[in-house]
Amino acid sequence: MREISLDTETTGLSFATGDRIVEIGCVEIIDKQITGQELHLYVNPERELSKQAAEISGLTYDFLKDYKKFEEISDEFLDFIADSRLVIHNAPFDVGFLNFELQRSGKKLIDSKNVIDTLAMAKEKFPGSPATLDALCRRFSVDASSRTKHGALIDADLLAKVYLHMSVEKLQKNLFGETFGDVASVTEVTDVQVMVLEPRSFSPSNDELNAHLDFLKKLKNPIWSKYANNE
């Protein structure tokens, strides 16, 4: 399964009032593993950033004006995400901006059914707890020290790590209650094929018994010897 952790930065809070995308960050996840494949794009928004947006992202129009406009990078963006499921924190905000830009560019829109909103996911899993990206990084001990400003690629990378913590169950104990660490993921099994063998209706031959004894002699410290010595 291919998923894309995605984040955007914008000139302001509402595309309906003319705000535009200024940065896109994408991080590839395949089968719940971050692959290292990324896409990072700065975008010329053709307008100034609001004071609040500039403070949050650290970006200015003077920096962005020499980059390509959204319609010029739209194919590169769409080629990277392809038909993958998108993982976005507060998805309605980012998808709203992306679809606004895609519509202006005459491109295919993002289907919200193919999007996971990690903000809604976090609120469901941890009701009453803070669900910001910073709060989730703290919850899962994800190092967010590089996040001095809100950068799209940095945030997409942090979100990918947080998402994997939320979506992949970790095995803490084995069947005997012994802790062996947070090391293995559990994959849900929905279809198990079981082969039932009928018991043999005849006894093993002498050759089979001798072969079995020869095999047992090759075992070092078999577990049944331990229990036999304790009797």
VOKE-985482 format. One record per residue (C-alpha): residue number from 0; x, y, z negated; residue in three letters. Coordinates in steps of 0.25 Angstrom, whole numbers, padded with zeros to 4 digits. Last residue first. Example, Ala and Ser with C-alpha at 12.3 -4.5 7.8 and 13.67 -1.06 7.14 Angstrom:
BEGIN
  num      u      v      w  residuo
    1   0055  -0004  -0029      SER
    0   0049  -0018  -0031      ALA
END
This chain:
BEGIN
  num      u      v      w  residuo
  230   0045  -0139  -0153      GLU
  229   0054  -0127  -0151      ASN
  228   0063  -0135  -0142      ASN
  227   0052  -0139  -0133      ALA
  226   0047  -0125  -0131      TYR
  225   0061  -0120  -0126      LYS
  224   0062  -0132  -0117      SER
  223   0049  -0129  -0111      TRP
  222   0054  -0115  -0107      ILE
  221   0065  -0122  -0098      PRO
  220   0079  -0119  -0103      ASN
  219   0086  -0121  -0089      LYS
  218   0078  -0128  -0078      LEU
  217   0086  -0138  -0070      LYS
  216   0082  -0150  -0078      LYS
  215   0067  -0147  -0075      LEU
  214   0070  -0148  -0060      PHE
  213   0076  -0162  -0062      ASP
  212   0064  -0166  -0071      LEU
  211   0054  -0162  -0060      HIS
  210   0062  -0169  -0049      ALA
  209   0061  -0182  -0058      ASN
  208   0046  -0180  -0060      LEU
  207   0044  -0178  -0045      GLU
  206   0052  -0190  -0042      ASP
  205   0045  -0199  -0052      ASN
  204   0032  -0195  -0045      SER
  203   0022  -0184  -0051      PRO
  202   0009  -0190  -0055      SER
  201  -0004  -0190  -0046      PHE
  200  -0017  -0182  -0045      SER
  199  -0010  -0168  -0043      ARG
  198  -0018  -0156  -0048      PRO
  197  -0026  -0148  -0038      GLU
  196  -0019  -0135  -0034      LEU
  195  -0027  -0122  -0035      VAL
  194  -0021  -0111  -0026      MET
  193  -0025  -0097  -0031      VAL
  192  -0025  -0085  -0022      GLN
  191  -0026  -0072  -0029      VAL
  190  -0033  -0060  -0023      ASP
  189  -0035  -0047  -0031      THR
  188  -0021  -0045  -0037      VAL
  187  -0018  -0032  -0043      GLU
  186  -0004  -0028  -0042      THR
  185   0003  -0025  -0056      VAL
  184   0016  -0018  -0056      SER
  183   0028  -0022  -0064      ALA
  182   0038  -0015  -0072      VAL
  181   0033  -0008  -0084      ASP
  180   0040  -0017  -0094      GLY
  179   0041  -0031  -0099      PHE
  178   0032  -0031  -0111      THR
  177   0029  -0045  -0116      GLU
  176   0014  -0047  -0118      GLY
  175   0015  -0062  -0114      PHE
  174   0008  -0059  -0100      LEU
  173   0018  -0048  -0097      ASN
  172   0018  -0034  -0102      LYS
  171   0018  -0020  -0096      GLN
  170   0014  -0023  -0081      LEU
  169   0012  -0009  -0075      LYS
  168   0000  -0006  -0067      GLU
  167   0002   0002  -0054      VAL
  166  -0008   0013  -0051      SER
  165  -0005   0024  -0062      MET
  164   0010   0022  -0062      HIS
  163   0011   0021  -0047      LEU
  162   0003   0034  -0046      TYR
  161   0013   0041  -0056      VAL
  160   0025   0037  -0047      LYS
  159   0018   0042  -0034      ALA
  158   0013   0055  -0041      LEU
  157   0027   0058  -0045      LEU
  156   0032   0056  -0031      ASP
  155   0020   0064  -0025      ALA
  154   0023   0075  -0035      ASP
  153   0038   0076  -0031      ILE
  152   0033   0076  -0016      LEU
  151   0023   0087  -0018      ALA
  150   0031   0096  -0027      GLY
  149   0024   0102  -0040      HIS
  148   0036   0109  -0047      LYS
  147   0046   0104  -0058      THR
  146   0041   0090  -0054      ARG
  145   0055   0084  -0054      SER
  144   0054   0080  -0069      SER
  143   0042   0071  -0066      ALA
  142   0048   0058  -0070      ASP
  141   0036   0048  -0071      VAL
  140   0034   0044  -0086      SER
  139   0020   0038  -0083      PHE
  138   0012   0048  -0091      ARG
  137   0022   0059  -0089      ARG
  136   0020   0058  -0074      CYS
  135   0005   0057  -0076      LEU
  134   0005   0070  -0083      ALA
  133   0014   0077  -0073      ASP
  132   0004   0072  -0062      LEU
  131  -0008   0077  -0069      THR
  130  -0017   0067  -0076      ALA
  129  -0017   0072  -0090      PRO
  128  -0025   0061  -0099      SER
  127  -0040   0061  -0101      GLY
  126  -0042   0049  -0093      PRO
  125  -0029   0041  -0089      PHE
  124  -0032   0031  -0078      LYS
  123  -0044   0039  -0073      GLU
  122  -0037   0052  -0074      LYS
  121  -0024   0047  -0068      ALA
  120  -0032   0041  -0055      MET
  119  -0039   0054  -0053      ALA
  118  -0026   0061  -0053      LEU
  117  -0020   0050  -0045      THR
  116  -0029   0052  -0033      ASP
  115  -0028   0041  -0024      ILE
  114  -0031   0044  -0009      VAL
  113  -0036   0036   0002      ASN
  112  -0050   0038   0000      LYS
  111  -0047   0053   0001      SER
  110  -0045   0051   0015      ASP
  109  -0034   0061   0020      ILE
  108  -0038   0069   0032      LEU
  107  -0033   0066   0047      LYS
  106  -0026   0078   0053      LYS
  105  -0031   0090   0060      GLY
  104  -0021   0099   0053      SER
  103  -0031   0107   0046      ARG
  102  -0038   0094   0042      GLN
  101  -0025   0089   0037      LEU
  100  -0022   0101   0029      GLU
   99  -0036   0101   0022      PHE
   98  -0034   0086   0020      ASN
   97  -0021   0088   0013      LEU
   96  -0026   0099   0004      PHE
   95  -0038   0091   0000      GLY
   94  -0030   0078  -0002      VAL
   93  -0021   0086  -0011      ASP
   92  -0032   0091  -0020      PHE
   91  -0041   0079  -0020      PRO
   90  -0029   0070  -0023      ALA
   89  -0026   0075  -0037      ASN
   88  -0014   0067  -0038      HIS
   87  -0012   0060  -0024      ILE
   86  -0009   0046  -0020      VAL
   85  -0013   0044  -0005      LEU
   84  -0016   0030   0001      ARG
   83  -0008   0028   0014      SER
   82  -0014   0030   0027      ASP
   81  -0003   0038   0033      ALA
   80   0004   0046   0022      ILE
   79   0016   0048   0030      PHE
   78   0010   0050   0043      ASP
   77   0000   0060   0038      LEU
   76   0011   0069   0032      PHE
   75   0019   0069   0044      GLU
   74   0007   0071   0053      ASP
   73   0003   0083   0044      SER
   72   0016   0090   0044      ILE
   71   0014   0100   0055      GLU
   70  -0001   0102   0051      GLU
   69   0004   0105   0037      PHE
   68   0013   0117   0041      LYS
   67   0028   0114   0042      LYS
   66   0038   0120   0033      TYR
   65   0044   0134   0034      ASP
   64   0033   0141   0026      LYS
   63   0035   0132   0014      LEU
   62   0046   0139   0007      PHE
   61   0041   0153   0009      ASP
   60   0027   0147   0005      TYR
   59   0032   0144  -0008      THR
   58   0034   0131  -0016      LEU
   57   0036   0129  -0031      GLY
   56   0025   0119  -0031      SER
   55   0017   0123  -0044      ILE
   54   0022   0138  -0043      GLU
   53   0019   0139  -0029      ALA
   52   0005   0133  -0031      ALA
   51   0002   0143  -0042      GLN
   50   0006   0155  -0034      LYS
   49  -0002   0151  -0022      SER
   48   0006   0146  -0010      LEU
   47   0007   0155   0002      GLU
   46   0002   0151   0016      ARG
   45   0005   0143   0028      GLU
   44   0006   0131   0020      PRO
   43   0019   0126   0026      ASN
   42   0021   0112   0021      VAL
   41   0032   0105   0013      TYR
   40   0032   0090   0016      LEU
   39   0037   0078   0008      HIS
   38   0034   0064   0012      LEU
   37   0040   0052   0004      GLU
   36   0045   0038   0006      GLN
   35   0051   0033  -0007      GLY
   34   0043   0020  -0008      THR
   33   0035   0022  -0021      ILE
   32   0030   0009  -0024      GLN
   31   0015   0005  -0027      LYS
   30   0014  -0003  -0014      ASP
   29   0019   0008  -0006      ILE
   28   0020   0022  -0011      ILE
   27   0025   0034  -0003      GLU
   26   0027   0048  -0008      VAL
   25   0021   0060  -0002      CYS
   24   0023   0075  -0005      GLY
   23   0016   0087   0003      ILE
   22   0019   0101   0001      GLU
   21   0013   0115   0005      VAL
   20  -0002   0111   0007      ILE
   19  -0012   0123   0009      ARG
   18  -0021   0132   0002      ASP
   17  -0031   0139   0010      GLY
   16  -0043   0141   0001      THR
   15  -0049   0127   0003      ALA
   14  -0035   0121   0002      PHE
   13  -0036   0124  -0013      SER
   12  -0026   0124  -0024      LEU
   11  -0014   0131  -0019      GLY
   10  -0002   0131  -0009      THR
    9  -0002   0116  -0009      THR
    8   0007   0105  -0014      GLU
    7   0004   0091  -0010      THR
    6   0006   0077  -0017      ASP
    5   0005   0063  -0011      LEU
    4   0008   0049  -0016      SER
    3   0007   0040  -0004      ILE
    2   0002   0026  -0004      GLU
    1   0006   0014   0004      ARG
    0   0000   0000   0000      MET
END
